[in-house]
Amino acid sequence: MTKYLQIGRQIGVSYVTMILTSILGALSIFFLTRGLTVAEYGIYALLVSTAQICAVVFDLGLSQYILTKLPGQNIISRVKEFFSIYIFDILFYIIILIIYSVFENNILSLIKLTEYQFEFRLTMGIIFISSLLRYNSDLFAAEKRIGLKNMVVFLQKAMWVIFVIAFYIVFKELNIRTVITLWLLGVIVALFFCFTHMKKHFVIFFKRLDVKFKNIKKALVFSLPLVPFLIGSWLIIVSDRYILNHYWNSELVGIYTLAYSLLTIVFTLSVTISTVLYPYIAEAYNKAKDHNLFFNTSLKYSLILVLPGTSLLFFMRKQIISLISGVEYLGGSIIITILFLYPILATLNTLFYQNMLLREKTKTIGVIFVIGAIINISLNFWLIPKHGMIGAAIATLVSYIIISFVMYANCRKHLKLNHKFLKIIRVIIGAIIIGAITIPLYPESALTKILTLIVSGLLYLALIVLFNVLNKDEVDTLKRLFQKIFK
C-alpha cells in the first residue's frame, strides 16, 4: 500500500504541475495570438515545430534508454551510463551545428524562413538545451524523483511563458524575435535548475571520469531503431504546417496550429498519468514481476481524464477558441471537429508504445511510424493544395487511425486488460453527457464560458461517483492519500 500511496502522491503533484502548465499554455496562446498577427503566429508555429522535431530527433532515442534501462540500477552504474550518453549527445550536436552552418541558407529557403535567420539561430540553441533537459528529466524519472522531473518539465514549458506575459504587460507589444529570445532564456533557467539538483551525480562522475564507449554503444543499439519512430511521429505532427505554409500562407498555419494546440492540451491530461507510472511498469517488467496492474491503472486514469476533455473541447470548440484567441481564429473549429479523436488515439498510442518498448520492439516501432509518416506526408501533398487546413486535418486523422490499429495488433497478445477494473463504457457515457449538456446552454460571455467548463467538470466528477467507476480499494487509497496530504 505504501507504494500506491507514493504513486498517488506523485500523480497528485504531477497534476498540480500539469494544471499550472496547462493554464500557462492557454495563457501563452492567449497572449501570443493577441500580441502577434495571425501571420506572425504562423511563423512562430513553424519555429516551434522545427524546435520540437529537431530536439526529439537529435535525441537519437537515448532518453528512452535512460527511462527504460536505468530504473533499478545502483547510483554508480546509473551515473556512468547517464554521463556517457550526455557527453556523446553534446559532441553529436556540435557536429549538427557545423553541418547546419554550411547549409543554413538552403535550409531556410526550403522552409520559407529566410527572413528569420536570427530567430532560427536562437531556435537552434533552444533545440540543444531542450535535448539536455529531456535527458535530465528522464534521469529524475528513472530514479522515481517524479516531483523533480515534473518541476523540470514545468520550468521548461512555463518559464518562458511567464517571461512573455511579463514582457507583454510591461511593453504592450510582442514580436517574433522577442518571443524566441525569451523562450531561449526560459530553457536556460530550466537547465540551471537541473544542474542544482544533480550535485551528487556530478561528484560521482568527476571522481571517476568514467565515460565508456561500450555504454554508448549499448544505448545506441537500443535507441537507434527508435529514430524512425521519433522522426515519423513528429513529421505526422508538424509536416502539415510546412506544407500549408508552402501551398497557402502562414495565416492558415496559425489558425491550424491554434486548433491543434488546444487538442494537445487535452492529450496532456492523459500523458501525465502514463509518464508517472511508466518507471514503475518498467521496474516491474525488468524484475520479471507482473506489471499489468500498473498498465491497467495507467489506461483507466488516462481515459478518465482525456475523454471528458475531448468531449468538452468538441462541443464547446467555438466558445473556447473565441475565449482564448478571438474570432480571427474561429476557422480552427472545423479542425477540432475533424481531429477530435486525436487526443484519444495519441493516448492509446503512448500506452502501446510503452508496452512495445519494454519488449524491445524498437525496430517494429520505427517501421510503424515511418509508414505512418509516409502516409501522412503523401496525403498532405495530395489534400492540402486543394483543401488547405481541412486536408491537413484529414491526413493527420487517417495517419493516427492507421498507426493505432497497427500498434494495437502488435500489442493485443501482451496486454491483459481487466475490463471489470477499467469500466471504460461508463467513462465514455459520462464524458458524452457532460459535453452534450453544453449544447443548449451555448454560453457567449467569457464568464459564462468559464463557469460552464467548471460546472461541467464538477458534474463529471459526480457521474464518476454515481457510475461506480472507482472501486472500493481505489477510493480507500485516495482517502489515505488525501489524509496524508492534508493532515
Secondary structure, DSSP 4 states (H G I P E B T S, - for coil): -HHHHHHHHHHHHHHHHHHHHHHHHHHHHHHHHHHS-HHHHHHHHHHHHHHHHHHHHTTTTHHHHHHHHSTT--HHHHHHHHHHHHHHHHHHHHHHHHHHHHHHHHHHHHTT-GGGHHHHHHHHHHHHHHHHHHHHHHHHHHTT-HHHHHHHHHHHHHHHHHHHHHHHHHHS---HHHHHHHHHHHHHHHHHHHHHT-HHHHHHHHHH----HHHHHHHHHHHGGGHHHHHHHHHHHHHHHHHHHHHS-HHHHHHHHHHHHHHHHHHHHHHHHHHHHHHHHHHHHHTT---HHHHHHHHHHHHHHHHHHHHHHHHTHHHHHHHHT-GGGGGGHHHHHHHTTHHHHHHHHHHHHHHHHHTT-HHHHHHHHHHHHHHHHHHHHHHHHHHHHHHHHHHHHHHHHHHHHHHHHHHGGG----HHHH-HHHHHHHHHHHHHTHHHH---SHHHHHHHHHHHHHHHHHHHHHTT-S-HHHHHHHHHHHHHHH-
